[in-house]
Amino acid sequence: MLDIGENVKLLRKLKGISQVQLSDMTGTSARMIKFIEKGQKLPSLALAMEMAKVFDCSLDTLTGFNNRKED
């Protein structure tokens, strides 16, 4: 399972920015950031790419795909 919400929250806190700041930097609403972090919504590909730019990470890191264990 991908941990997008958890990763967004962790990366945001590591970067030292608020949900409102992240929303401003990515062109979305703070409400959407809140929903993503709580696991209630998934970001669009475009939003995920903007977040990855802000966090200076890959989409794999953002989504948690590189942390998945092979079955």
C-alpha positions, 0 to 999 in steps of 0.5 A: 500500500502506498503511504502518500498521505503519511509521506506528504506530512513527513516531507512537509514537516521536514521542510518546515512548512505548513499545510497552507504554505504547501497549498500555496506552493502547489496551487491547491487548497489547504483543505486538499492537503489536509485530505491527502495527509489524512488519507481521504484523497489522493493527489492528481498526478500533476499535484503529486509532481508539484509536491515532489518539486517542493520537497525535492524528491522523486514521485517514488519517494513521495508515494512510498513506492520505493519503500514497498516490500516485494511479495 
